Amino acid sequence: MSTLELRNVSKAVSGESHISNVTLRLERGSLNVLLGPTLSGKTSLMRLMAGLDQPSSGTVHFDGVDVTGVPVRRRNVAMVYQQFVNYPALTVFENIASPLRVAGRSQGEIDKAVREAATLLKLEPYLDRTPLNLSGGQQQRTAIARALVKGAGLVLLDEPLANLDYKLREELRAELPKVFARSGAIFVYATTEPSEALLLGGNTATLREGRVTQFGPTVEVYRHPVDIETARTFADPPLNTAMAKKIGKKVVLSTGEAIAVPGHLGAAPDGTCTIGFHPHHLSVAGKAAKRDCLGAKVLVTEITGSESFVHLQHGDDRWILLAEGVRVYEPESEVRIQLDTRHLMAFDGAGRSLVPGKAA
């Protein structure tokens, strides 16, 4: 099977490291998400994959051939950016057809390829329009269709939905996995949003300061982070953390409160650790709740309508509790909260998971 391989690739600019010792293997027909905050190295890594930049060290291989020094114009690569890059004077049909005309394809081949891509991306009614007469989502779909008809073995999408409004983003997020599945190319999709990575599925590489901290099936990386950096990268709202001490069958927090050690942490060694958990694994405890309950003070509540983000002070730690619907809690009020320990993560002093592959 054809692959794209990065072998110990690093990139430094003016002595500053942008990419550090990245090794990845991407299979043909796969969707691969690069997930990380702004300036984590996503675009720099894509440019190295495409051949727009050359690595300072390491090599890039496509289909087993070392293409490290091969310029982008001699590679079979397509790229879609945040901004809509379309030819304003050309119709949607001609925008999509442009790489095929450059390649010297026959008119019959062009017609067939353009109409297949337009059908896939729901652009058939707009083929005679120019980009200025399209919505933002239609313009971005046009750019994606042009990348698809090129028949590139590698398609790179650099935060392609970032500049669209919420409704358009949701529509395209739902459509894109189907498009990717039918293409057969290697897709690489960069995003800052953990929810987008989870929706797209496939594989995810988490990036932090130019390093890939983990790579694997998206749901596995989310559920089983190998270290606290990966867990934080894959958390929005931010990951809740606290210093704690595992003592036998209990995890004792800095406040002196204790919670039961969940089964997946049973084999972890006793001692000081950092626990982590997502905001939706906290809830306001009911009156009858007795197990794994903690005390906290409400700082502020943000209500979106469908969800409420309750900011809490627990000892020296600030946590976020994510609840469904509209929840109103007065600032400075005391609440009892309950932690779903089935999803508890624990990390050692170096930030490594105490039981990699076991956290739920």
N, C-alpha and C positions, 0 to 999 in steps of 0.2 A: 504494500500500500504506500502511496506517495505521502511524503511528510515534509514539514518545515522543521528544521532543527537549529536551535541556537546552542552553541557549545562554549560555555564559560565566557560569554560576551560581556565586555565592559566598555563604557564610553566616558571619557573625560574631556572637558572643555576648559581650556585655560587653567588646568590643574584642579578643576572642580569635578568631582565624580557625579555623573548623571545616571549612569547604569552600572551596577556592580555585580559582576560574576554571575550572569543569568544563564541558566541552562534549561531549555524547554524543548519538548518534542510535541508538535501539533500534527494530527492525522488529517488526511484528506476527508472531506465530508463532515468535519467537526466544527462546532461553534465554541469559540474560546473567548471568555470575557477577561479583560484586564481591569481589575477593580482596585481603586485607590484614590486618595484625596488629590486635590490639585497639587501639582509639582511632585507627585510621587514617582514619575518616570514613564507614564503610560504612552504619551506621544513620542517621547525619545525612543522607547522600545519599538513602537510601530515604525518609526523612520528607519531604524536599523533593519527591521524585517523587510521593509520595502526596498532598501538600497538607496534611500535618499541620503543617508549618512553611513559612514563606515565605522566599524567598532575600533576602539583603541587597542583592544586585544580580544582574542576569541574568534570564532568563525561561525558563518551562517551557511546552512546547507539546505538545498531544495531538491527533492527527489534523489537524495544521495550525492548530489553534485555541490561542491564548494562554490557558492556564489558571492563570497564575501567582497570581492573586488569588482563585481559586475554592477554597472550603473542601472538605475531604475528603468531607463528606457529599453533595456535589453532583458528585463524580467517581465514575467506574465503576472503583473500586479495591478489591482484596482484599489482606489482609496476614496472614501467619502468622508467629508469633514462636517463640522458643526454648521458652517455657513453653507447656504445653497450655492453650489458652483454649477450654474447652468449658463448656456449661451443665450443672452436675452433676445437676440434677433431671430433665433431659430425656433421652430415649433417643438412641441414635446416629442413628436415623432423624430425629428431631425436631431434633437439633443440626444435621444437614446441611441440613434443610429450612428452618431459621429465616430465612435471608435471602430465601428465596422467599416465605414467608408474609408477611414485612414488605413485599415488593414486590407483594403481592396476587395472586399466581399461583393458578390453579385447582388443585384437588386432583389432577386428572389430570396436569397439567404437573409438579406437585411429585413425585408418585409416580415418574414417568418419569425426571426429572432425578436424584432421590436414588438410585434403583436403578442408573442408569448410572454415577454417581460411585462408588457402593459396589462395583460390579463392577470398575471400573477400579482401585480401591485395596484390593480384596480384603477388603471389610467386610461382605459379604452375611450371613455367619453371626451378626453382632453387632448387627444393626439394632435389636433389641429390648432390648439391654442399655443400662445407664447408664454414663457414663464411669468411675465408680469400680470397675466390674467389667471394665475393659479393661486390657491391658498398656500400657506407655508408648508403644510403637510404634503400637498400635491407636488410642490417643488422638490421637497426632500425625497419623495418617492421617485421622482424623475431622475434625480442624481443616483439613487440606488439602482434603478433600472438600467441606467447607462453603465454602471459598474458590473452588473450581472451579465449583460449581453456581450461584454468584452470577453467573456469566457475565461477570466483570469483564474489561475490556480490558487491565488491568495487574494482575498478581499478584506481590506482593512477599513473599519468604521470607527472614526474618532469622535466619540460623543455625538452621534449624528442627530439625536433628538433633543439636545440640550436647549436649543433656541425655539422650540415649539411650545405652544400652550398645552395645558394639562390634558385636555381632551384629545388633541392630536397625538401627543406622546402615548397616551393609553391605547389609542387605536393602532398606531404603528408597532408598539411593543407587542401587541397581540398578534399582528400579522407577520412580523419579522421571523420568528422561529419557523413558521411554515415555509417562508421564502428560503431560509437557510437550508432547511431539510431537503428541498427539491433541487438545490443548486449543485451539490457535490464538491464545491470548492472548500478551501480552508478559510473559515471566517474568524476574524479577530475583532472584537467589539470592546471599545474602551468606555468606561463609565465611572462616575464618582458615587453612584447610588447602589447600595446593597440590594434594595428592593428590585431594581432593574436587573441585576445579575441573577437573582432568584427567579424572576419571571422568565428570563431568556433561557435559563437552564444550561445545558452543555457542561463545559468545564470552566473553572475560574482560576486565574492567577491573581493573588493578592499582592499589591505592591506597596512598599514603604521605603521612601528615600532611595529610590533606584534599585531596591532589592526585591526579588520575588520571595515572599515569605512562605508561600504554600501554593501548590498547583494540584488540581484534581477535580472530580465531579463537583459541580457547584454546591449541591445540597450537602455533600460530605464535608467540604471545606467550611461551610457555614456551621454545621453541627459539631464538627470535630476539629477545631483549630489546633494547630500544633504548638502555638505560642500565643501570648497575650496580644502581640502586635497584630496578628492575623484576626483574632477575635475582635479587636477594636476597629480594624479596617472594615470588617463585615458587620458592623453594628450601627444602625440609624433608627431611632435615637441612640446616643452614645451608650456604650457598655457600662453597666453599673459594676463597680469594683469595691473591694474592702480588704484590708489586712485581717488575717484570721490565723487561728492555730488549730490544726487537726489533732485531737486527743482521743484516741480510740474510736468510739462510735459517735463522737460529737465534733462539730466544728464550732469553736468558740470565737466570737467576734470581739473587737476591742472594747465594746460596751459591756462585756461580760455575758451577753446573751448567747445562747447556744442553739444550734439547729442539728438535727440528726444527719449523720453522714449517709448520703444516698448510696445505693448499691454499686453504682459504677465508680465511686471513689473509695470503696471499701479497701482496696489493695494499696491505695496511696500511702506513702510513709507518713508517720506522725511528724509534726513540726510546723513551723511558720510557713504560711503560703498566702497567696492573693487569690480570693475567690472572685468570680465574674458571672454575671447573669444579665440577660436582656430585659429591658423595661416591661415587656409583655409577660414576663415570668414572675412579676410582682403583682399582687392584688390587695385591695383593702379587705382585711379579714372580717368575716361575718362573726356574729356574736357567739356562735357555737364553735368557732375554730379554736383549736388548742395547739395544734402541732406546727412547729416552724414559724411562729408568729414573733414579730419584732415591733418595737415602738419607734415612731418617727414623728417629726414635726413638719407640717405643710409649709412650704415657702411660697409657692404660687401655683396656680392651675391654668394651663392653656387649653382652651376648648376649641376644637375645630368643627364640631358638629357631629361627625361620626365617631370621633375619638377625643379623649381628654388626656393631656400630659400633666401629671401631678408631680411637681418638683418637691423633693423631700430632703430633709436633713436627718441623717442617722449618725449619731456620734459626730465624728470629724468628716464623714463622707456625705457627699451630695448625690442623691439617686433620682432617677426618673421612673415613675410608675405609669404605664400605658394602659388605659382602661377604655372599653368600648362605650360609645354614647356620651351623653353630657353628664359630667360629674362635677359638683360644686363643693369645694372644701375651703373653709375660711383660712386665710394666711395665719400662721402661728398656732393653728389648732393641732392637737395631738391625735394621731391615728394609729391603729394597729394594722400592720401589713403582714402579708403571708407570702413566703417565698416558695415557689414550686421547685424543690430541690432536684427533681428528675433532670432538670436542665442546667444544673450547677456546674460551672467549670472551676478548675483549681490549677494554679501555676506556681512553680517554684521561684526561688529568689532570682533566677536568671530569666524568668518569664516563660519558661517552657511548660507545656501542659504536663501535669503529673500523671495523667493517664491518656495519652494521645489515642484518638480513635474510640474513646469510651464515653465522652460527654454526649448527652442527647441534644 
